[in-house]
Amino acid sequence: MDAVGDAGGLPGAAPAAAAVALNIVANGVLVQAWRAVLAAAGVPLAARAAAWVWSVSQLARYAMGAAQVGGRAVAGRPYGVTATTGAVTTLVEIAWQAAITATLVLATAPWWLAEAEGLGWLAWLGVAPAVLLGVGLVRPDVLLRLVAGVLAWGPLARLTGDRLGGAVDRVHVDRGVAARLTLLYTLNSALRLAAFLCLFAAVGGGLRDDGLRAVGAYALGQLVGRLAVIVPGGIGPRESATLLAVAPAVGGGPGLVLVAAVRLAEIVGEAVFAAGARAARPARPPGMPGVRTTGGP
């Protein structure tokens, strides 16, 4: 934060408010996408309950890397979502978003690759997820079998008690569902990208000359952040990758302000969304198990 202050401080109130609002709307889109994945697994969940479970688990990832996977499994239990279904549907969400992000990284490589020293290998790394996205649209059953195979891999299967691989078999995604999920996740990415570009312009970036570089820098950071699964919220790796790619366009100081402002807008958006979801969350259905939150034996 000292470095951000030395670089001129955060952007003004108007672009910051716009970025937060766009992130809040994007959170709502992700909730709808998660409900669609749950429905494909045969677990219908009301919108208000889904919003609460999704939002509280998203915030959990800032305490531990990838904590939203286990967090959604735990938070969903009182509303009829089993632990394995909660975990598997969250993994599907993460994988689908990563595939879209990787596609965006590849599409914008000509604008960011030349001056993003040391990050060229990420362009190649993005090929596999992008191909998987195409497979998911044409043959979603093949994609789900691949996911099940990864979850059944020896060390991972032992870690999860070999429960997650079987849970994938209960997720039935046809081409129509796959297309809808891709549209929702693409809309989510577009909203968050709009927030990024709003802040990019606020720190002095030129959308006409460097807009595509900015898009690539955003996508690159998102991909690196998702790959850094052991880092809470991907904080640090995501910002570093984005900064390296965007600095040639705006300079190091404004670039630092940009990545800090983008992360802050995202966190504020998630906190506001979670507060609203908590206020609107439905009561736990009668007979459903609760989740213990106090200490003791």
Wavefront OBJ file of the C-alpha trace (Angstrom):
o trace
v 0.000 0.000 0.000
v 2.963 2.350 0.579
v 4.074 1.705 -2.984
v 0.557 2.431 -4.262
v 0.583 5.717 -2.353
v 3.963 6.656 -3.813
v 2.603 5.918 -7.291
v -0.248 8.379 -6.924
v -2.869 6.524 -4.912
v -5.893 4.540 -5.986
v -8.133 5.672 -8.883
v -11.009 8.091 -8.278
v -14.361 7.221 -6.738
v -16.292 6.951 -10.016
v -14.141 4.287 -11.755
v -13.724 2.432 -8.450
v -17.493 2.358 -7.873
v -18.070 1.172 -11.453
v -15.531 -1.621 -10.993
v -17.152 -2.748 -7.739
v -20.617 -2.707 -9.317
v -19.440 -4.771 -12.289
v -17.874 -7.316 -9.930
v -21.104 -7.586 -7.935
v -23.093 -8.311 -11.103
v -20.444 -10.851 -12.175
v -20.848 -12.621 -8.830
v -24.557 -12.990 -9.530
v -23.750 -14.510 -12.918
v -21.441 -17.065 -11.295
v -24.158 -18.015 -8.824
v -26.524 -18.745 -11.722
v -23.832 -20.794 -13.437
v -23.217 -22.803 -10.274
v -26.953 -23.471 -9.937
v -26.902 -24.794 -13.510
v -24.036 -27.169 -12.674
v -25.887 -28.299 -9.546
v -29.036 -28.921 -11.599
v -26.958 -31.029 -14.007
v -25.910 -33.068 -10.971
v -29.564 -33.515 -9.969
v -29.411 -31.090 -7.030
v -31.765 -28.119 -7.481
v -30.943 -25.188 -5.212
v -32.926 -21.993 -4.708
v -31.278 -18.766 -5.850
v -31.068 -17.184 -2.385
v -29.508 -20.275 -0.834
v -27.081 -20.643 -3.730
v -26.037 -16.990 -3.434
v -25.226 -17.400 0.263
v -23.343 -20.695 -0.100
v -21.377 -19.434 -3.097
v -20.472 -16.057 -1.608
v -19.336 -17.256 1.809
v -17.179 -19.968 0.250
v -15.615 -17.495 -2.177
v -14.427 -15.334 0.703
v -12.952 -18.441 2.360
v -10.325 -18.707 -0.375
v -8.530 -15.714 1.111
v -7.824 -17.781 4.223
v -6.455 -20.827 2.390
v -5.671 -21.636 -1.219
v -8.639 -23.242 -3.067
v -10.690 -23.128 0.161
v -13.819 -22.378 -1.876
v -13.898 -26.061 -2.891
v -14.160 -27.358 0.666
v -16.018 -24.256 1.800
v -18.838 -24.791 -0.661
v -19.022 -28.448 0.327
v -19.489 -27.469 3.981
v -21.708 -24.408 3.524
v -24.003 -26.262 1.128
v -24.827 -29.144 3.480
v -27.585 -27.333 5.406
v -29.361 -26.730 2.081
v -29.182 -30.302 0.775
v -25.933 -30.118 -1.206
v -23.744 -33.079 -0.294
v -20.075 -32.475 0.385
v -18.938 -34.362 -2.714
v -21.444 -32.587 -4.973
v -20.421 -29.206 -3.583
v -16.745 -29.935 -4.134
v -17.096 -31.432 -7.619
v -19.377 -28.679 -8.944
v -16.904 -26.084 -7.659
v -14.057 -27.852 -9.454
v -16.127 -27.836 -12.655
v -16.628 -24.085 -12.218
v -12.914 -23.446 -11.705
v -11.920 -25.631 -14.671
v -14.453 -24.021 -17.030
v -13.357 -20.515 -16.079
v -9.698 -21.468 -16.474
v -10.410 -22.765 -19.977
v -12.086 -19.498 -20.997
v -9.252 -17.473 -19.474
v -6.641 -19.584 -21.275
v -8.462 -19.028 -24.570
v -8.339 -15.278 -23.954
v -4.613 -15.490 -23.140
v -3.937 -17.213 -26.459
v -6.149 -14.854 -28.465
v -4.325 -11.770 -27.164
v -0.785 -13.208 -27.153
v 0.397 -11.060 -30.098
v -0.257 -7.924 -28.021
v 1.314 -8.905 -24.691
v 3.805 -11.692 -25.415
v 6.635 -9.709 -26.984
v 7.246 -7.480 -23.953
v 6.154 -9.821 -21.136
v 9.629 -11.157 -20.516
v 9.730 -14.612 -18.934
v 6.009 -15.320 -19.329
v 5.967 -16.753 -22.835
v 5.643 -20.282 -21.473
v 2.161 -19.375 -20.214
v 0.958 -18.968 -23.780
v 1.839 -22.611 -24.410
v 0.387 -23.647 -21.070
v -2.924 -22.131 -22.120
v -3.240 -24.397 -25.155
v -4.514 -27.451 -23.252
v -7.318 -25.644 -21.349
v -8.405 -23.899 -24.540
v -8.619 -27.247 -26.337
v -10.598 -28.686 -23.425
v -13.094 -25.843 -23.767
v -13.695 -26.853 -27.372
v -14.068 -30.494 -26.343
v -16.524 -29.488 -23.632
v -18.733 -27.686 -26.129
v -18.738 -30.528 -28.677
v -18.461 -33.597 -26.415
v -19.135 -32.608 -22.798
v -19.315 -36.273 -21.802
v -15.680 -36.721 -22.850
v -14.655 -33.697 -20.814
v -16.411 -35.019 -17.714
v -14.695 -38.397 -18.139
v -11.363 -36.606 -18.255
v -12.227 -34.764 -15.033
v -13.230 -38.052 -13.404
v -9.946 -39.594 -14.523
v -7.957 -36.768 -12.921
v -9.905 -37.099 -9.673
v -9.332 -40.868 -9.682
v -5.559 -40.378 -10.003
v -3.746 -42.214 -7.196
v -2.503 -39.477 -4.821
v -5.555 -37.286 -5.378
v -7.921 -40.218 -4.923
v -6.255 -41.106 -1.627
v -6.430 -37.508 -0.485
v -10.183 -37.311 -1.165
v -11.024 -40.858 -0.088
v -11.825 -41.691 -3.747
v -15.209 -39.962 -3.390
v -14.949 -37.194 -5.973
v -14.365 -39.326 -9.067
v -17.661 -41.150 -8.577
v -19.465 -37.877 -7.985
v -18.550 -36.692 -11.488
v -20.562 -39.602 -12.894
v -23.691 -37.988 -11.449
v -23.167 -34.757 -13.399
v -25.046 -34.974 -16.704
v -24.065 -32.175 -19.099
v -25.316 -32.219 -22.696
v -24.361 -29.753 -25.421
v -27.161 -27.378 -24.507
v -26.054 -27.200 -20.874
v -22.414 -26.888 -21.930
v -23.270 -23.976 -24.227
v -25.259 -22.251 -21.478
v -22.432 -22.670 -18.967
v -19.909 -21.334 -21.461
v -22.094 -18.288 -22.110
v -22.494 -17.605 -18.392
v -18.789 -17.989 -17.641
v -17.951 -15.840 -20.674
v -20.352 -13.157 -19.431
v -18.678 -13.299 -16.028
v -15.266 -12.820 -17.650
v -16.589 -9.944 -19.780
v -17.971 -8.106 -16.741
v -14.742 -8.480 -14.769
v -12.719 -7.478 -17.808
v -14.873 -4.348 -18.155
v -14.071 -3.517 -14.520
v -10.369 -4.006 -15.227
v -10.474 -1.781 -18.321
v -12.361 0.901 -16.419
v -9.547 1.046 -13.869
v -6.923 0.722 -16.607
v -8.265 3.887 -18.220
v -8.420 5.589 -14.808
v -4.650 5.152 -14.247
v -3.837 6.609 -17.651
v -4.041 3.599 -19.947
v -5.103 4.152 -23.536
v -7.868 1.789 -24.603
v -7.417 2.558 -28.297
v -3.688 1.850 -28.432
v -3.225 -0.637 -25.596
v -6.671 -2.097 -24.990
v -5.796 -5.550 -26.329
v -2.586 -5.600 -24.297
v -4.668 -4.778 -21.224
v -7.095 -7.603 -22.024
v -4.188 -10.025 -22.348
v -2.597 -8.780 -19.125
v -5.860 -9.308 -17.268
v -6.317 -12.824 -18.666
v -2.691 -13.717 -17.979
v -2.989 -12.693 -14.343
v -6.208 -14.640 -13.929
v -4.637 -17.778 -15.372
v -1.551 -17.509 -13.154
v -3.726 -16.853 -10.103
v -5.753 -19.993 -10.764
v -2.618 -22.065 -11.273
v -1.219 -20.866 -7.940
v -3.673 -23.062 -6.037
v -1.691 -23.061 -2.779
v -1.705 -19.244 -2.530
v -4.783 -17.783 -0.769
v -6.874 -16.081 -3.429
v -3.923 -16.205 -5.819
v -2.811 -12.913 -4.248
v 0.655 -11.983 -5.441
v 1.189 -14.297 -8.420
v -1.907 -12.926 -10.182
v -0.915 -9.315 -9.634
v 2.717 -9.931 -10.598
v 1.820 -11.520 -13.937
v -0.658 -8.758 -14.787
v 1.834 -6.062 -13.815
v 4.601 -7.523 -15.972
v 2.325 -7.596 -18.999
v 0.660 -4.198 -18.516
v 3.660 -2.137 -17.325
v 4.974 -1.449 -20.865
v 1.695 0.346 -21.573
v 1.243 2.449 -18.406
v 4.528 2.240 -16.487
v 5.413 0.415 -13.287
v 3.858 2.856 -10.823
v 0.429 3.173 -12.475
v 0.519 -0.566 -13.162
v 0.970 -1.247 -9.470
v -1.940 1.055 -8.671
v -4.015 -0.768 -11.267
v -3.484 -4.300 -9.935
v -4.079 -3.140 -6.352
v -7.290 -1.361 -7.342
v -8.541 -4.370 -9.316
v -8.024 -6.712 -6.365
v -9.615 -4.236 -3.938
v -12.663 -3.813 -6.185
v -13.030 -7.590 -6.389
v -12.824 -8.068 -2.612
v -15.258 -5.232 -1.895
v -17.652 -6.607 -4.507
v -17.538 -10.076 -2.945
v -18.005 -8.676 0.577
v -21.010 -6.567 -0.465
v -22.511 -9.495 -2.366
v -21.989 -11.798 0.626
v -23.609 -9.280 2.975
v -26.675 -9.081 0.748
v -26.781 -12.858 0.355
v -26.589 -13.325 4.117
v -29.467 -10.922 4.691
v -31.600 -12.725 2.093
v -30.591 -16.316 2.823
v -33.498 -18.685 3.492
v -33.919 -20.652 6.670
v -32.411 -24.128 6.713
v -34.996 -26.676 5.516
v -36.471 -28.742 8.374
v -34.547 -31.940 9.005
v -31.388 -30.800 7.243
v -28.127 -31.111 9.198
v -26.514 -27.969 10.543
v -22.858 -27.038 10.465
v -21.163 -26.702 13.792
v -19.332 -23.395 14.177
v -18.342 -23.358 17.865
v -15.459 -25.083 19.556
v -15.552 -27.880 22.070
v -15.166 -31.661 21.956
l 1 2 3 4 5 6 7 8 9 10 11 12 13 14 15 16 17 18 19 20 21 22 23 24 25 26 27 28 29 30 31 32 33 34 35 36 37 38 39 40 41 42 43 44 45 46 47 48 49 50 51 52 53 54 55 56 57 58 59 60 61 62 63 64 65 66 67 68 69 70 71 72 73 74 75 76 77 78 79 80 81 82 83 84 85 86 87 88 89 90 91 92 93 94 95 96 97 98 99 100 101 102 103 104 105 106 107 108 109 110 111 112 113 114 115 116 117 118 119 120 121 122 123 124 125 126 127 128 129 130 131 132 133 134 135 136 137 138 139 140 141 142 143 144 145 146 147 148 149 150 151 152 153 154 155 156 157 158 159 160 161 162 163 164 165 166 167 168 169 170 171 172 173 174 175 176 177 178 179 180 181 182 183 184 185 186 187 188 189 190 191 192 193 194 195 196 197 198 199 200 201 202 203 204 205 206 207 208 209 210 211 212 213 214 215 216 217 218 219 220 221 222 223 224 225 226 227 228 229 230 231 232 233 234 235 236 237 238 239 240 241 242 243 244 245 246 247 248 249 250 251 252 253 254 255 256 257 258 259 260 261 262 263 264 265 266 267 268 269 270 271 272 273 274 275 276 277 278 279 280 281 282 283 284 285 286 287 288 289 290 291 292 293 294 295 296 297
